Amino acid sequence: MRDGRLVAGERLPSGRALAAELGVSRTVVTEAYEQLYAEGWIEGRHGSGTYVTDVVPAPETNDPIQEQIPYSGRIAPPGTIDLRPGTAFADALDTPAWRRAWRLAATAQASERSDPHGLPGLRAELAAYLRRGRGVACAPGQIVVTRGATNALALAAAALLKPGQRAGVEEPGYGKARAALAARGLEVVPCRVDDHGLVVADLPDDLALVYTTPAHQFPLGGVLPVPRRQALVAWARRTGALIAEDDYDGEFRFDVGPLPALHGLDPDVVLYLGTTAKMLTARMGLGWLVARPDLAAAVARHRDRVNDRTSALAEEALRVLLERGDLERHVRRVRAEYARRRAVVTEELRGLDVRGSTAGLHLVVALPAGQARRVRDEAAARGVLVDVLDRYRTEPADGGGLVIGYGAAASADELRTGCSLVRALARPEPPPGRRPAGARGAGARGPRGAADAAAARPASPDR
């Protein structure tokens, strides 16, 4: 009926006849007819039988979207080694503390009317944690609990900015931040970065907001130095703009202690965005925004107006982890784990131009853009997933590279296997007729029995 194969007014067989034809009980057919009656697909005519109603068949379409495989995001296929950035090492969770927090959260009294700022107890614990760990001095009333840093940015854009205003995002930068701002009707402006992060001197004066990742620029990995931080705050003061600081993995630095957040330089102009996605797991679905009181209140009002909610159970579990000190113990433990993983990755990638490895959960291998795409594709064919810098750009640019994360891999052995393959594929090819020193017997390992490194194709030219 929906497809038009049974047209309006067509008579249907009796229940007895259809049951005999299909080889099922008459009860099954009777229940099916009753359901179709209830939904309005068929009608009974006294003394005549059952007929198709005047339904309108679905229009024919050649929309290719219907033929596509359902969208699955960036889920790694089974049997692959995932070296893409953006994922924490979830197996590092302290299982007893994690289970205890959720068990206690499940027994806590909950209100059906949630505070749009978030649970007061969680905000009090967050304020204390952020002061100790990130140098963010704030009162609980300045915190709005969100569903993550990207959600916090989207809420701030909707509550504090107007459609048509211009918002800057680092280039290359975090694509979901661009999407969140564009979805609120803002004009997204690419803002240049270099090896040290955002180039403040190039910022236009007509931006209403600039989104930045000063602790570990995503994806290049630079750390914004103090003079630029001061210049950025001065620019915001002069132009009246807001700074959205995404501190997505600021807890993890390996050469010195974690640097204080930019927010501490001027809390009036900086919106501080945080998340549990890297320190715990993205599955918790929590983040926070810290802003001066009037801005935080505006974001909370908007959140209440659009019924944007976080899980009260997850909020209470995070509160328990903070209150008992379990979160900070976990961060210290995984910081050491990520330092070990970073050491494995940098060792396996020796000889390549590795950048941005002093902090965070990913680094960059600088390569010509065409060669980077070739390495990505050949590595994927052998079961190792990496990203290329082009994925995080909106405009063509000189230079390219691979973005390699070390949070998603299941073990150090997986990291060694994947990175050794990447190194073999990325090594410059020797001139024809010559073999590089040490090439005899050297092979690239891969999860699917990767071929010898010498079998890698020459790099394709840049486009």
N, C-alpha and C positions, 0 to 999 in steps of 0.2 A: 504493500500500500504506500509506504513512504517513498519507494523508488518508482512508483507508477506502474508496476507490473500487475497489480490489482487496481482497477480503475473504479471511480465513484459509480455506485449503482450496481456493481457486479455482485451476483448472488454467490454465496459461499456454500460449500457442501454441509450437509447435516453433521451433527456431532458423531452419530453412529458411523456414517460413511467415512468421515475423515479419520476416525480412530482405526477403522479397518484398513484404510489405505496406508496409514503411517505405521501400523503395527503397534499401537500404544493403547492403553486403557481408555475407555470413554471418559473416565473422571479427569484425566489429564487434558483432554480436548475441552471438556466443559469448563474447567478452571481457566484455560487459555482464552476461551470465548468470553468468559465473565470479565477477565482483565481487560480485554479489548473493548468490551462494552463500557466499562468504567472509564477508560481513557478516551472514549469517543470515536474509536476507529471504525466500529461497526454498529449496526442498528437492526433490531428485529421488526419485521412487519407481520402483523397478525394474519395467520393463515397462509402466509406466503414464504417465510423463511428468514434468513439472515443475509444482510447486504452490507457492502462497503459504503461508508458515509461519504459526504462530499469533501474529502480531504484534498489538499493541494500537494502534489508530489514535490519533493525537493528539487530545486532547479539543477539542471546539469551544469557541471563546472569542469574546467580543465586546469583548475588551480593546482600548480605543482606542489604546494605546501602539503596537500592531502597525501601525496605520494612519498613524502619524506619520512625518514626514520624519526620517531619521537625524540625531542630534545633531551639530552642526558647531561648537559653541562660539560664539565671537565673531569668526569669520572674516569680514572685510569682503567683500561681493560685488564682483566685477570692475566697474570703472568708477565706484566710489564714492570719496569723499574721507573718510578715517577720522580724525576729530578726537576719538576716545574716548581716555581716559587708559590708562596701563599698558603702553605699547609704546615701546621705544627706536627711534632712527633707525638701523636696521641697515646702511643703505648708507654710513654714516660709518665703518665698519670699515676699518682700515688693511690693505688686501688683502695686500700682500707680507708684513707681519709676521704677519698671521692665518694665511696659508698656510704660512709657515715654521714657526710654532708647531705646527701640526697635522702637518706633515711630520716634524719632529723627534720629536714625540710618538709617531708611528707606528713609529719605529725604536728607541724606548727599550725596554729589557728590562722585562717585566711579570711579576708573580707571580700565580699563580692564587688564592692566599690573600691577600685584601686586608685592610689594616689598617682596622678599623671607625672609627678616628679620621680616616682619609684618608691620602693619600700623605705621608710625613714631609717630603719635600722641598717639597711644596706648602704644608704647614702652616708651615714655616719662612719661606717667602717671604711668605705671608699675614700672619704675625705682624709682619714688618718693614714691610709695606705699610700695615697697619692702624695701626701706631704712627706712621708718617710722615703718612698721609693723614687719619686719623679720630681720632687721639688715643687709640687703644685700646692700652693696654699689657698684653700677654699673652705667655705662653710658648707654643710650638707645642703642648705637651701640653694646653693649655686650649681648643684649637680642634677642632671636629668638622666635617668637610666633609660637606655634605648636597646634596640635589637642588634646593635653593632655600630661600628664607626661610620659606615656608609649610611645607615639609617639615621644616625645623629646628624650627618651632613645634610641629608635630604630634609629632615625636620627643620633644621636651622635655616635652610634656604627658603622653605615655604613660610616660616614664621617671621623671618627678619628681612627678607629681600622681596622685590617686586618683579614680576615677569618683565622681560626686556632689559633688565639691568645686566651688566657685564661681570662675569666671574672668571678669574684666572685659575688655570690648573697647570701644574708642571708638565713640561714636554721634553722627553717622554715622561709619562706619568700613569697614574692609576685610572684605568678605563671606567671603572664603576663610579668613581667620583665624578668624572665627566658626565656619565649617563644620569647620575642623580641630580646634578645641577641643571642639565638640559631638560630633564623631565619636569622641572619646576618653571620652565619658560625662560630660563636665563640664557644669555649669549655666552658661550664658553670660549675663552680666549687662551690659546696655548702660550705658556710662559717658559722661556728658555732656562735650561739648567746646564751646569757643567760638572766637572769632577767633584766640586765642593757643594753642589746643590743648587738651589734657586738663585738665579742671577738677578739680584734685587735692582740693580741699576737699570735694567731693561723693562721694569714694570711700568705699564701705562698708568696715568693718574686717574683714569675714569673707571677703574674697577671698583665694584662694591664689595668684593670679597676675593681673596686669593687662597687657594687650597695648597698646602705644602706638607712635606714629610721631612722635617729638618733633622731628626735623629738618625735617619737612614733613608736617603732619598730613594723612592721607589720608581723605577727599578735599578738605577745606576749605582746606588749604594753610597753616595757621598754624604758627608756629615757637614751640616751648615755651620761654618765657623762663627765665633762670637761677633766679630765686626759686621758680618752680614746679618746676623740676627738683630743686632742693634739698628742697622740701617733699615731692615724690614719693619721693625716696630715704629721707627721714625717716619717711614713712608706711610704706614697706616694712620698714624696720628695726623700727618699733614693732609692726607687725602680724604680722611673719614672712612676708610675701608676697614673691613674686618679681616682677620687672619684665621683661617681654619687649620689648626695644627693637628695632623693625624699622627699620633704617637703609636703606630700599630705594632712595633716590636722594639720600643725604646728600652725595654728592660735588658736587652741582650747586646752587650758590647764586650769585646774580647781583649783589646789592648789596654784599656783603662776601665775604671768604673763607668756605669751608665751616666751620660751627660744629663744635667737637669733639663726639664722641658722648656721650650720657648715661652710658654705661658707665664713663667715667673718674671720675665722682663717687663711685661705690661698686661696684667689680667683684664684691663678694660677693653683691649682691642683684640685679644686672642681668644678664640673658641677652641678649647682643648678637647680632642676626640680620642677616646680609648676603647679597647675591646679585649674580650677574653679569648679571641680567636687564636692568637699566637702564644699567649702564656699558658692557656689551658687547651681548649679545643673550640672550633667554630660551632660544634654541635650544641654548645651551651646557649648560643644565640643571645648574648648580652654584650652591651657596650655602654658608654656614658659620654655625656657632654658636660663640660665645665665652662661656665660663662659668668659674666658679672650678673648680679641679681635680677636686673630688669630684663636682660636678654634670656636668662634661664626661665624666668616666669613666662615670657612670651612663647618660648618653645613648648613649655608644659601646657599652656592654654591651647596652643594649636594641636598638640598631641591629644589632648582631651577632646577637642572639637572633632577630630577625624577618627577618634576611637582607636588610636595606635597604642597597642599594648605589648608588654613583654610578659613572659611566663612568671607568675608569682612564685611558683615552685623553684624555678631556676634562680630567681632573685634571692630567695631564702637560702638556697644551697650555697650560693656565692657568699652570702653574709656569713654563714657558718664557717666556710673556708677561711675567710678573712679574720673572723673573731678568734678562731683557734690558732691562727698563725700558720695554717696548713698551706695557704697560697704562697706566702713568702718562702717557706721551706721548699715548696715545689719549684718556684722560680729559680732559687739558688741551685737546686739539683739539675734542672734542665739547662741552665746556663752552662754548667760544666759539660753536660752531654752535647750541647750544640758546639761548644769549643772543641770537643773531640771530633765531632763530625766535620767541622770546618777544617781541622787539621788533615783529616783523611782526604777531603775534597781538594784542598790546595796542594797536597802532596801528589795526588793522582793527576792533577792538571799542571804539574810543573813544566816549565818551558813555554807555556801559553801566557798571554797578557791578561792576568786575573786582576780585577778591580772590585772595589767596594766590599772587601771581605773583613773589615775590622768590626762590623756590627751586623746584627740581624740574622736572618735565616736563609739568605741567598747571596749570590755574588754574580759578577758579570765576566764573561770571557770575551774580550774585544776581538772581533773578526770583521772582515768586509761583509757587507750585508748579504751578498750572493752566496758567499761561502758559509755563512751562518745558516742560511735557509737550507743549503745542501746537507750540512751536518745534522740539522734537525730532522730532515726527512730520512736520511740514511740511518740515523740512530733509531728513529721510530720504527723503521722497517725491521730493525734488530731487537726491538722490544724495550728501548730506552727513550723516555719522553723528556724533552727539554723545550724551553721557549726561546724565541728570538726577540731581540729588542724592537723590531718592527711592529710587533703586536701591541706595543705600548705607545706607539706614535700615531698622531693624526695627520702629520705632514711628512713628505719625503725629507730625508736628512742624510748628510755624509756620515759614513761609519756605521757599524752595526755590531752585532755580537749575540752571544747566547746568554740567557738568564737561567742560572742553575740554582735550584733550591735544595736544601739538605734536611728538610723536615719530614717530607712524606715517605722517604725510603725506609724500609722496614728494619734495616740493619746497616752496620758499617761495611759489611761484605757487599751488600747491594750498592752502596755508594762507590766502593772501589771498582766493582764491575762496571757500573754505568759510566763513571768518570774516566776510567781507562779507555773505554770505547770512544767516548767523546774526544779524548786527547788524541787517540789514534786517527780518528776521522778529521780532526782539525789541524793536524800537523801539516806544514807545507809539503807539497809533493816534490821529490828530488827531480833534477833535470833528467831528461830521457837518457837511459843508459847508465845512470848512476844510482847506487843504493845508499841510503843514509847509514851512518855508523850505527852498529848494533841492530840493524834490521833483520839479520839472520835469526830466524826462530822467534822473532817478536810477534805476538798476536794480540788482537783486541778481543777481550772477553765480552760476551753478551749473554743475556738470560736465555736467548734462543740459539746458543751456539754460534756467536758472531764469527764471521770470517776473519782471516788474517788482516791486519791493518793495511797491508800493502794492496789489498783488493779494493780499498776505497777509491772512488772515482775522483778525478781532478776537480778542483773547485770551479764552479760555474762563474762566468763574469758578472760583475755588478750590473744591476739594471737601473 
